[in-house]
Amino acid sequence: PVLPGPVTAPVRVGRLVTTPAGVTALVVAGSGRSRRLYLATSDDDTATWTVSAPFATSGAVVASSVDPTGGMVVVLDTGGHRTAATVAPGAPWTTLPGLPAGTSIVADGPGAVFSALIPSGSTVTVDVLSGGSWIRNQLLAVPIQYGSTGAGGGGST
């Protein structure tokens, strides 16, 4: 896809995924204060790319999630502080309210319900964005077999 406006190098594809709506790409251009993010989408019928307006950020992309429509949520690290921005095909970028501490990824669910996943040891906390605030929704125990590498070499003879 052709990116709008002047683009600063380097340019890379941060994520490329097929969705029911077509192909979605997160394109990252520039670095540091000149970093811009773009959502590029292409439907399966015409293979024509549509590119969002740029989202200016100095943050590094640490995670992204894609919804079935080709929209994306991007988690950014801005010097130890994580923020998130979301964009849908044909819509402008929107920043989400400050993320809960320890958030690893934010998912966009049905009805534009955003969930922040916060891992800690053998638990994952799920906070949901409601009315501009993150609300604790779920605490999940994740079974982890500590002391096992899964490499098959840990047995004794």
VENLIN-V240240 format. One record per residue. N is the residue number from 1. PHI is phi in whole degrees, -180 to 180 (999 if undefined). OMEGA is omega in whole degrees, -180 to 180 (none if undefined). D_CENTER is the distance of its C-alpha to the mean C-alpha in Angstrom with 2 decimals. Layout:
((N/PHI/OMEGA/D_CENTER) (N/PHI/OMEGA/D_CENTER))
This chain:
((1/999/177/20.24) (2/-90/-180/21.97) (3/-86/-178/19.99) (4/-75/174/21.72) (5/71/177/23.78) (6/-70/-177/24.41) (7/-120/180/21.78) (8/-97/177/21.91) (9/-76/-2/21.76) (10/-79/176/20.12) (11/-120/180/17.97) (12/-144/174/15.66) (13/-90/-179/13.34) (14/-83/179/10.05) (15/-161/177/9.23) (16/-141/-174/11.93) (17/-147/174/12.30) (18/-94/178/15.13) (19/-122/175/14.88) (20/-58/-179/18.01) (21/-86/-178/17.87) (22/142/-180/17.91) (23/-110/178/15.77) (24/-124/178/12.40) (25/-132/169/11.50) (26/-101/-180/9.30) (27/-108/-180/12.29) (28/-113/-180/12.65) (29/-122/178/16.22) (30/82/179/18.30) (31/-149/180/17.93) (32/56/-178/18.61) (33/-69/180/19.59) (34/-96/-179/19.68) (35/-70/176/15.99) (36/-131/176/14.73) (37/-109/178/11.60) (38/-134/170/12.54) (39/-101/177/11.47) (40/-116/180/14.27) (41/-129/178/15.45) (42/-140/178/18.71) (43/-82/-177/20.65) (44/-71/-174/22.71) (45/-78/-173/25.99) (46/-106/-177/26.27) (47/58/176/23.73) (48/-92/-178/23.48) (49/-88/171/20.31) (50/-116/-175/19.12) (51/-120/179/17.16) (52/-70/168/15.71) (53/-65/-179/17.26) (54/-72/172/15.81) (55/-111/-178/13.63) (56/-82/178/15.46) (57/-156/172/14.04) (58/-96/-178/15.58) (59/-77/176/12.56) (60/-89/178/11.26) (61/-72/178/7.69) (62/-110/179/7.49) (63/-163/174/4.35) (64/-150/175/1.74) (65/-134/-176/4.03) (66/-122/177/7.07) (67/-99/-176/10.11) (68/-61/180/13.70) (69/-84/-177/14.47) (70/97/175/12.07) (71/-73/-175/9.95) (72/-143/170/6.23) (73/-117/-178/4.10) (74/-119/175/3.04) (75/-98/-176/4.92) (76/-118/175/8.14) (77/-108/180/11.39) (78/-112/178/14.43) (79/74/178/17.25) (80/93/178/16.64) (81/-113/-178/15.15) (82/-99/176/11.50) (83/-130/178/10.33) (84/-140/175/7.60) (85/-133/-179/8.05) (86/-131/179/8.03) (87/-151/175/10.21) (88/-113/178/12.38) (89/-55/179/14.79) (90/80/-179/17.73) (91/-118/177/16.45) (92/-78/174/15.76) (93/-67/177/12.67) (94/-133/175/12.83) (95/-88/178/12.05) (96/-91/176/11.85) (97/-57/-179/14.67) (98/-44/-177/14.66) (99/-76/173/12.67) (100/-61/179/15.05) (101/-56/176/16.17) (102/86/-179/14.71) (103/-61/177/11.28) (104/-99/-179/9.28) (105/-152/175/6.30) (106/-123/179/6.27) (107/-112/177/7.35) (108/-103/-178/9.28) (109/-99/179/12.71) (110/-56/179/16.02) (111/72/-179/17.43) (112/56/175/14.26) (113/-93/-179/14.29) (114/-94/179/11.26) (115/-121/176/11.41) (116/-98/179/10.58) (117/-102/-173/11.47) (118/-125/-180/13.81) (119/-82/175/15.70) (120/-157/-178/19.18) (121/60/-178/21.76) (122/-102/176/22.45) (123/-130/173/20.74) (124/-127/176/17.38) (125/-96/178/17.37) (126/-117/175/15.49) (127/-106/-179/15.60) (128/-115/178/15.42) (129/-78/-179/15.30) (130/-143/178/18.84) (131/60/178/20.96) (132/86/180/18.83) (133/-130/176/18.84) (134/-87/-177/16.98) (135/-117/177/19.50) (136/-62/-176/19.95) (137/-115/-173/19.88) (138/-156/173/20.25) (139/-129/-175/21.16) (140/-110/173/20.98) (141/-86/180/23.22) (142/-114/-179/21.94) (143/-66/178/24.99) (144/-126/178/24.94) (145/-89/-178/28.08) (146/-68/178/28.60) (147/87/179/30.84) (148/-115/178/29.90) (149/-88/-177/28.13) (150/77/-178/28.19) (151/-87/177/29.87) (152/83/-177/33.18) (153/-108/-173/35.13) (154/-92/-176/35.37) (155/-77/177/38.55) (156/-105/-180/41.97) (157/-111/none/45.22))
